[in-house]
């Protein structure tokens, strides 16, 4: 099996959309890998999992499923025999029966609060200073402009049996992450028995350090082709 027969499905995190993967998707596609970036509504965990499931349905062959941040919870909740490896990028990974807030923040509340509609937005200064501090000025402006809010109910429901218990996983731990502590990322990665790659990057390495993200995805793709 060659890498050209492997599909990579990219799953964005909260406050982002599929375009956040542009610097990763383009090189993967240029190398011959079929790439699909799922677009999640961020309205409920169930609906987000369904959106990723539809993206996987479009894949012809084995899938490496990649999740950033909140997307890590979603890829773990997917159930598909096509998925042969999981990659977590600055991401959390709840266990069965655990809510996303519990897995990501423990007893601490999330760093932002919902509005009157139950939606959580990031202020522009949080995007610039914590979400993607290493991004270029124009990239921060775009992230602020296109951000997709996440519904509070999405992160307060327990997750089902996680897929990481059944397939191998990789985890990129972002050591300078100001949104999801590196200690949390490492703890859940160790719990998954993931192959861990730790780097001195911020919360958005898919934008600020795409070569590192490509490296860990390539490891997972290679494992599927062997």
For each residue, the residues with C-beta under 8 A, 3 or more apart:
1: 5 6 62 224 225
2: 5 32 225
3: 6 31 32 33 221 222 225
4: 32 33 34
5: 1 2 61 62 225
6: 1 3 33 34 61 62 63 64 221 224 225
7: 33 34 35 36 59 60 61 62 63 64 82
8: 28 33 34 35 36 63 64 66 217 221
9: 35 36 37 38 52 55 56 59 63 64 65 66
10: 18 21 24 25 35 36 37 38 66 68
11: 38 40 52 65 66 67 68 71 74 75
12: 16 17 18 20 21 37 38 39 40 68 71
13: 16 20 67 68 69 70 71 91
14: 42 69 70 120 148 150
15: 121 122 127 131 143 147 148 149 150
16: 12 13 19 20 68 69 143 146 147 148
17: 12 20 39 40 146 148
18: 10 12 21 37 38 39
19: 16 22 37 146
20: 12 13 16 17 68 143 204 206 207
21: 10 12 18 24 25 37 68 206
22: 19 25 26
23: 26 27 206 207 210
24: 10 21 27 28 206 210 213 214 217
25: 10 21 22 28 29 35 37
26: 22 23 29 30
27: 23 24 30 31 210 214
28: 8 24 25 31 33 35 214 217
29: 25 26 32 33 34 35
30: 26 27
31: 3 27 28
32: 2 3 4 29
33: 3 4 6 7 8 28 29 221
34: 4 6 7 8 29 59 60 61
35: 7 8 9 10 25 28 29
36: 7 8 9 10 55 56 58 59
37: 9 10 12 18 19 21 25 55
38: 9 10 11 12 18 51 52 54 55
39: 12 17 18 51
40: 11 12 17 47 48 51 52 71 74
41: 44 47 48 51 148
42: 14 48 70 148 149 150 151 154
43: 47 48 151 154
44: 41 47 48 151 153 154 157
45: 48 49 73 74 77 100 154 155 157 159
46: 49 50
47: 40 41 43 44 50 51
48: 40 41 42 43 44 45 51 52 74 154
49: 45 46 52 53 74 77 78
50: 46 47 53 54
51: 38 39 40 41 47 48 54 55
52: 9 11 38 40 48 49 55 56 65 74 75 78
53: 49 50 56 57 78 80
54: 38 50 51 57 58
55: 9 36 37 38 51 52 58 59
56: 9 36 52 53 59 63 65 78 80 82 83
57: 53 54
58: 36 54 55
59: 7 9 34 36 55 56 63 82
60: 7 34
61: 5 6 7 34 82
62: 1 5 6 7 82 83 84 224
63: 6 7 8 9 56 59 80 82 83 84
64: 6 7 8 9 83 84 85 86 87 217 220 221 224
65: 9 11 52 56 75 78 83 85 86 87 163
66: 8 9 10 11 71 75 86 87 89 217 220
67: 11 13 70 71 72 73 74 75 76 86 87 88 89 91
68: 10 11 12 13 16 20 21 71 72 89 90 91 204 206
69: 13 14 16 72 89 90 91 92 179 180 203
70: 13 14 42 67 73 74 91 92 100 150 154 155
71: 11 12 13 40 66 67 68 74 75 89 91
72: 67 68 69 75 76 88 89 91 92 93 188
73: 45 67 70 76 77 91 92 93 94 100 103 155 159
74: 11 40 45 48 49 52 67 70 71 77 78
75: 11 52 65 66 67 71 72 78 83 86 88 163
76: 67 72 73 86 93 94 159 162 163 164
77: 45 49 73 74 159 160 162 163
78: 49 52 53 56 65 74 75 83 163
79: 160 163
80: 53 56 63 83
81:
82: 7 56 59 61 62 63
83: 56 62 63 64 65 75 78 80 86 163 167
84: 62 63 64 167 168 223 224
85: 64 65 167 168 169 170 220 221 223 224
86: 64 65 66 67 75 76 83 163 164 167 168 169 170 220
87: 64 65 66 67 169 170 171 172 216 217 220
88: 67 72 75 91 92 93 169 170 171 172 185 188 189 192 194
89: 66 67 68 69 71 72 172 174 205 206 213 216
90: 68 69 172 173 174 177 179 180 185 201 203 204 205
91: 13 67 68 69 70 71 72 73 88 171 180 185
92: 69 70 72 73 88 100 103 104 180 184 185 188
93: 72 73 76 88 103 162 164 169 171 188 189 191 192
94: 73 76 98 99 100 102 103 158 159 162 188
95: 98 103 159 162 191
96: 158 159 160 161 162
97: 158 159
98: 94 95 102 103 158 159
99: 94 102 103 155 156 157 158 159
100: 45 70 73 92 94 103 104 154 155 156 157 159
101: 104 105 109 110 155 156
102: 94 98 99 105 106
103: 73 92 93 94 95 98 99 100 184 188
104: 92 100 101 110 155 180 184
105: 101 102 108 109 110 184
106: 102 184
107:
108: 105
109: 101 105 113
110: 101 104 105 113 120 155
111: 126 130 179
112: 120 121 122 123 126
113: 109 110 120
114: 117 118 119 120 151 152
115: 118 119 120 121 149
116:
117: 114
118: 114 115 151 152 153
119: 114 115 149 150 151 152
120: 14 110 112 113 114 115 149 150 151 152
121: 15 112 115 147 149
122: 15 112 126 127 131 144 147
123: 112 126 127
124: 127 128 144
125: 128 129
126: 111 112 122 123 129 130 131
127: 15 122 123 124 130 131 132 140 143 144 147
128: 124 125 131 132 133 140 144
129: 125 126 133 178
130: 111 126 127 133 178 179 203
131: 15 122 126 127 128 143 178 179 203 204
132: 127 128 135 139 140 143 202 203 204 207 208
133: 128 129 130 176 178 202
134: 201 202 204 208 209
135: 132 139 140 143 202 204 207 208
136: 139 140
137: 140 141
138: 141 142
139: 132 135 136 142 143 207
140: 127 128 132 135 136 137 143 144
141: 137 138 144 145
142: 138 139 145 146
143: 15 16 20 127 131 132 135 139 140 146 147 204 207
144: 122 124 127 128 140 141 147
145: 141 142
146: 16 17 19 142 143
147: 15 16 121 122 127 143 144
148: 14 15 16 17 41 42
149: 15 42 115 119 120 121
150: 14 15 42 70 119 120 154 155
151: 42 43 44 114 118 119 120 154
152: 114 118 119 120 155 156
153: 44 118 156 157
154: 42 43 44 45 48 70 100 150 151 157
155: 45 70 73 99 100 101 104 110 150 152
156: 99 100 101 152 153
157: 44 45 99 100 153 154
158: 94 96 97 98 99
159: 45 73 76 77 94 95 96 97 98 99 100 162
160: 77 79 96
161: 96 165
162: 76 77 93 94 95 96 159 165
163: 65 75 76 77 78 79 83 86 166 167
164: 76 86 93 167 169 192 194
165: 161 162
166: 163
167: 83 84 85 86 163 164
168: 84 85 86 194 195 220 223
169: 85 86 87 88 93 164 189 192 193 194 195
170: 85 86 87 88 194 195 196 197 216 219 220
171: 87 88 91 93 185 188 189 192 194 195 196 197
172: 87 88 89 90 197 198 199 205 212 213 216
173: 90 182 185 186 189 196 197 198 199
174: 89 90 177 180 182 185 199 201 202 203 205
175: 182 198 199 200 201
176: 133 182 200 201 202
177: 90 174 180 181 182 185 201 202 203
178: 129 130 131 133 202 203
179: 69 90 111 130 131 203
180: 69 90 91 92 104 174 177 184 185 203
181: 177 184 185
182: 173 174 175 176 177 185 186 198
183: 186 187
184: 92 103 104 105 106 180 181 187 188
185: 88 90 91 92 171 173 174 177 180 181 182 188 189
186: 173 182 183 189 190 196 198
187: 183 184 190 191
188: 72 88 92 93 94 103 171 184 185 191 192
189: 88 93 169 171 173 185 186 192 194 196
190: 186 187 193 194 196
191: 93 95 187 188
192: 88 93 164 169 171 188 189
193: 169 190
194: 88 164 168 169 170 171 189 190
195: 168 169 170 171 219
196: 170 171 173 186 189 190
197: 170 171 172 173 212 215 216 219
198: 172 173 175 182 186
199: 172 173 174 175 205 209 212
200: 175 176
201: 90 134 174 175 176 177 205 208 209 212
202: 132 133 134 135 174 176 177 178 205 208
203: 69 90 130 131 132 174 177 178 179 180
204: 20 68 90 131 132 134 135 143 207 208
205: 89 90 172 174 199 201 202 208 209 210 212 213
206: 20 21 23 24 68 89 210 213
207: 20 23 132 135 139 143 204 210
208: 132 134 135 201 202 204 205
209: 134 199 201 205 212 213
210: 23 24 27 205 206 207 213 214
211: 214 215
212: 172 197 199 201 205 209 215 216
213: 24 89 172 205 206 209 210 216 217
214: 24 27 28 210 211 217 218
215: 197 211 212 218 219
216: 87 89 170 172 197 212 213 219 220
217: 8 24 28 64 66 87 213 214 220 221
218: 214 215 221 222
219: 170 195 197 215 216 222 223
220: 64 66 85 86 87 168 170 216 217 223 224
221: 3 6 8 33 64 85 217 218 224 225
222: 3 218 219 225 226
223: 84 85 168 219 220 226
224: 1 6 62 64 84 85 220 221
225: 1 2 3 5 6 221 222
226: 222 223
